[in-house]
Amino acid sequence: MAERVRGDGMRKFRMLALTAVIVMIAAACQAEEGGDGDGDGGTEQSENKGTVNVLSALSAEEGEALQAIIDDMITPEVDYTVEIEASEQFEEQFQIRADSGTLDLILLPQPGAIPEKAEAGSAVSLEDMGFDMDELASTFGEYYLSLGEVDGAHYGFPTNANYKSMVWYAKDDFEAAGYEIPTTWDQLIALSDQMVSDGNTPWCVGFESGTATGWPATDWMEEIMLKTAGLETYQQWARHEIPFNDPAVVAAGEMFGEIMFTEGYVLGGAENTTALPFGDAPLPMFNKPADCYLHHQATFISAFFPEGTEAGVDYDWFPFPEIDTADTLMAGELAVAFDNRQEIVDFLERFSAEDVQCAMAGDPGLGRLSPNVNVGEDCYANPILGEASGILADALTNGTAGFDAGDQMPAQVGSGSFWTGMVEYMQQGPDSLETVLADIDASWPES
């Protein structure tokens, strides 16, 4: 959200209104008449309408790259067409069109938004679509599938992943200056201080993302929270089993502020980061000489790097330094269906297949990691993405991966007050932190 997610993260939603109520009433009537659609499996698929619309939070360029792969590998084999709709207003469009019943399929960076749609009856479970859950678990792993689980049924079909615990750097300028890669937080701060002392700016930062502005700032909070509080407390935070202004969260916010508000650390200053598009933020690293040296962002950001730049030559990366733990931050997207049609099921099967996933992994315009465990590191566009895919797979296997906390939270928080709160923090300065966190905590829905 990004996700990118792109990630992911990732958005403010309106509550379901009259349309959702009608859907629920209709579903109840169908159940009384012996119809399916109750989430217990067996629902018959409706006939092919000839088109599958896929709403996503992808950038226009990412959408075009994904559409090209689909047109090349899927369209010639089927009797329907697929439309990838990349929208900078994804969060608003998702809500509006879910309420009006005009969605086919979405690529959702925030699994925390799934329960509302599942409970309203507008989303379709994978069981009702006829998928074999054991087979999906062997392809994607149970952890991925669990992110879309509601009351024992599954509504999220994994489509991609992002490895987020990354710091990208301007390799040529970095090495020419004699800088060394940090492995601890203290070393990261010492490196930043050295860069400022040398007359350089350490950090390239941008948090603007249309209606999703602020999500990259939540990644910083999540990264530090995961590496200071540990995975168990991190998950308690994501589920609101501890308050949003718990001392552990305040401590993470203060460490984030140490990067953002220390004079000379951030190109343009913290207050200007909320107006700088996240995809443009790393570009000053590629100026000659570099205008900033370090950038914290997920694997997908390499798709935004200037054309012709070479991994391992013009840029490289290192893992976000260990603090108290070395846990790994990740995100991804789940496909959620809003209609049970033959062509939607067929598309998901083809889209998740190893050959199509390998093609996506090999497209430098996407920078996506595949959740399909059969996709090897040799599929990826460059060794950096291949290496990241292996690290993420190991973290998932070892139980040290934490999915983007904001994306797990209810949409009112994770895609709403958390994003806007981080914008306020950047604009109002370090003294605003405790008020910002308290306001986010107060916004958590009661049910």
N, C-alpha and C positions, 0 to 999 in steps of 0.2 A: 502499500500500500503500500509493490511497490514491492512497495507493493511499494510488492511495493508496499508496495503496494501497494507498497504499493500499495501492509502491511498494515494493518499492515488494520490501519489501522483504523484509525484508522478512521465517529461520525454521528451527526446529530439526526435523529429520526423522529418523525411525528408518530403519535399513537394511532393505531388502526381505528377507523371511524365506521360509518354506517355500512360501507361495502363489506368490511370484514365480518360484521355481524350477520349480514345477509349470507355470506359464504358459510358461516358456522350453522345458521339455521338450515341452509340447503343441505349441508353435510348431514345434519341430524335427520332431516327428512329422508335422505337417501338411505340412511342406516335403518330407519323404521320400515322402509319399503324393500329392504333386503339388499340395498346397494352396498358397494364397498367404499373405499376412500377413508376408512377409519384408522389407517396406519398399521393394520394387522396383516397386510400383505394380500395378494390376490387380485388387486384392482386391474381390470382390463384396460389395456392401452387403447386410446382413441386413434382414429385413422390419421394417416400422413397428411399434413396440410401443405407440405412442399417447402417449408422454410423453417429454420431454427434461428431465432434471434438470440444472441448472447450478449447481454449487457455486462459491461466491465468497467473497472476503474483504471484501465490501462491508458497510457498516453496515446495520442493519435499515431505516433510513429510505431509504438509497440503493437497497437491494434492492426496496423497495416502489415507488419511483419508476421503476426500470427495469422491474419487472413490469407496471406500469400502461401503459408504452409498448408493451411486447410484446403485452399483452392487447388493446390498441387497434389496433395496426398489423399484427401477425403472426397472432395466434390466429384472427381471423375468416377468414383466407385459407387455412388449412391444416387437415389432418385429425389433428392431434396438439396436445397442450398443452405449454406450457413452464413449468417451475417454477424460479424464481430462488431459490436457497437461500443466504441471507446468513449467514455463520457467523463469530463472533468466535474460534472454535477452528479456523479454516480449515486451518492447517498440520497439526494433529493429525488432523483429519478427512480431509484429502487423503491423508495417508500411510496411515491405517487402511483407508480405502475403496479406495485403489489396490491395496493388498495383498490385499484380499478380493474384488476384481473387481466392485465395486458402483458404480463411477463411470460416468456418461455423458459429461459435459463439465465442465471447470473453467475459470475465469477466473484465470489464474496470473500473479501479479505478479513471480515470480522465474524467469526463463528458465534460470538456473543449475541448477534442479531438473529440467529436461527430459531431459538425457542419461541419467540413471539410469533413468528410466521408459522411454525409447526403447530403451535397451540391454537392459532386462529384458523387452521385448516387450509391455508393458501399454499403452503409448500407441500411437495409430494415426497414421501419417504422412498429411500432406495429399495426397501423391501417391497413396497407397492409397485415399483417399477420393474420388479422381477430380478433384481441383482442378487447374486449369491454372496452373502456377507463373508463367508469363510474365504471365498476366492478373493474378494476385495482386500481382506485383512492380510492375505499372503502377498498381495501386490503392493500395498501401501503401508502395512503395519497397523496394529490395533490403535496406537496412539493417535494417528491421523484421523481415523474413522471416529474415534471417541469425541473429537472436537465438534462433530455435527450430530451427536446423539441426544435425543430428547425422549424421555419416558420409554427407553428401550428400543426405539426406532431410530434409524439413521437418515439424516437429511443432507449431509455434506459429502460430496464426492471429491476427493483430493485431486487437484489439477497441477499445482506447482508449489515450490517451497522457496524460501529465502533464508540464507544464512546471514544473520545480522551482526554477529560479534566481530566486526571487521573495522580496521582503520586503514584507509587507502592513503598512499603518500606519493609525492612527486619524486620518483626514484632517482632520476639523474641529478637533480638539484640537491636532494637529500644526501646522496652519497658524496657529491662534490663538496658539500659543506662539512663532511666528516661526522654526520650525526649517526647515532646507533639506535637500533630498534629497541624500544622499552618492553619489558616483560612484567612490570609491576606498575601500580598506580603512581607510586612515588617517582619512579623513573619517568613516567609519562609527564608528570608535572615538571620534573627537572629538565626534561627535553624541551618542553614549552617555554620554560624560563630561559633556557640557553638560546633558543631561537629569537626571543624578544631581545635578549642581550646582544645578539648578532645583528640586530636591525631587521629581522625577518618577522613575518606574522605566522604563527603556528597553524591556526585553524580556519578552514573554509566551511562556512555554515549557512544553510538556508532552510527555512521552515514553511515557506509559502507553497500551498497546494490546492488552490481554488477553494471549494467548499470544505476541503479536508485540511486546511491550513493548521499547522501545529503538530501534525502526527510525527514528523521526524524528531521533534523535541521530546515526545513521549518515549521514543526509542532510547534516547539518552537516559531518561529516568528509569526505564525498564532494565537497560543494560546494567546500570550501576546498582539498582535494587537487587537484581538477580545475583550479582557478584559480591554484594555485601551481606545481604540477609539470607541468601541461600534459597534453593528451589522450594522447600516446604513453605517458608514464610512468604516467598514470592507468590506461590499459588494461593495462599490464604488472602493475600492482598487482592489478587485477581477476582476472588470469590467474595470479597468484602467480609471475610471472617476476622480481619483486623481493619480498623478504620483507615481511611485514605490519608489521614494526618497522623498515623501511628509514628512513633519516634524513628522506626526503621525507614519509613518513607521520607520523613523530614531529613534524615541524615543523607539519603540518596539525593534529595533535591539540593542540599547544600553542596555536595560534591559536584553535581552538575553545574551549579552556579559558580563553583571555583573555576571551571573552564570558561563559562560564558561571560562572567563579569570581571575577570582579572584583566587589568588594562593591558592592551596590546595583544591579547590572545586570539581574538576573533576579528577576521577581516570585516571592517565596517561597523563593528560593535554589535552587542547583543540586541539592542533595540531595533536594528535594521534587518535582523535575520528573518523577521516575520513577513517582510515584503519581498524577500529574495526567493524565487522559485527553487525548490529543492533540487531539480534537475540541472539548474544552472550553477548551483553552489560550488561544485568541485572544479569548474572550468578554469578558475584562476590558477590552479595548480599547474596547468599546462602552458601558462605564459612563460616567456623566456626573458628574464629569470622568473621563477615562480613567485606569485604574489601571496601565496599561502601554501603550506606544505602537507597538511593532514586533513583527512575528511572521514568522519564516521558515518557509514551507511552500509546497507545490505548489498548482497551480490548483484542485484539487478542494476545498481547505479552505473556499472561499467557500460551499459547500453547508452548512457548519456554522454560518455566521454567523446572528445573530438574524433572525427573520422581520420583514420590513418595512424592514430596513436597505438603503440604496441605494448602489450602486457609484458612485464619483466624488463622493459627498456625505459619507456616513458613513465610508467607507473607500476606500483606493486602494492602489497598489502601485508599487514601483520595482524594477528589476533588481538582483539581488545584486551589490554593487559589484565591479568588476574588481580583481584583485590583481596577478598577473603576466601573466595571460591573461584573456580575456573569454569563455572557453568556457562552454557552456550545459549544465546538468544536466537530465536528463529521465528519465522512467520510463514504465511502461505495463503493460498486461496482455495476455497471449496466451491465447487459447482453446486448450485441449489436449483432444483427444477420446480416450476410452478404449473406445469401441465404434464400429464402422463400420456405422451404421444410416442408412437413407434419411432419416429425419426429422432426424437430427443434421446431416447435410450440408445439407439444405434450410434448417434454422434458421441455420446459419452464413452461408449465402448471403444470406438475408433480413436477418439482423442487421447485416451489414456493408454493406448497400446504402445509397446516399446518403440516401434519404428517412428511413430509421430512424435513421441516424447523425445526421442534421440534427435530428431530434426529440430525441435524447439531448443533443446540444449545446445545444439551447434550453431544457432543463429545469434551472432553478436548483438543484434538489435533487440534481443529479448533479455538475455542475462538471467534466464530462469533455471532453477534447479528442479529436477524431476522428482516427484514423490514415488514413482515407480521404481522399486528396488532392483529391477532388472536392467535399468539404464546405467551403463558403465561410465567411468570417468573419461574414457576415450571419446565419448560423444560430444564433449563440451567444446565450446568455441575457443577456449584458451585454457592453459594449465591451471590458471587461478580458479576458474569456475569448477574445473574437474576436482581440484584439491579441496575446495570448499564443500563440494557434494560429498566427498568421502568423510570429511570432518563432521559434517552434520549427521551423516548416517551413523557414524561411531557414537556421537552424542545421544542419538535416539536409542541406539542399542544399549548404551551404558546408563540410560536414565538421567543424563545430565543436561538435557535440552529443555528449555522453557519456552513455550509458545508465547508470543507477544501478549502481555497481560491486558493491555487496553483492548485488544481484539477479542479477548475472552469476556470482557465486562459487558454489562447491558449497554445497548447503543446510546442511551441517554448520557452515559458516563464515558465509556471507552471511545466513542465516536462523537462525543459532544463536549461535556464539561472538562474532560481531561485535555482535549485538544485546545479548547479556548482558554483553559486555565494556564497552560504552558505559554500561550501567547501573552497573556497578562503578566506572567512571571518575567518574560523577556523584556516587556515594555516598561514594567514598573520597577524592576530591579530586585536585588536580593532580599530587601526588607519585606517584600510582599509574599514570600514563600508560604509562611504559615497560614496567612489569610486565604491564599489561593487554594492550598490543600484542604483547608476546612470547608471552603465553598464547594469543592469537588465532592467531598464526603457528604455534604448536605444534599447534593443533587442525586444521590443514589436512590433508585426507586424502592419503595417500601416492599413490594412483592416481587 
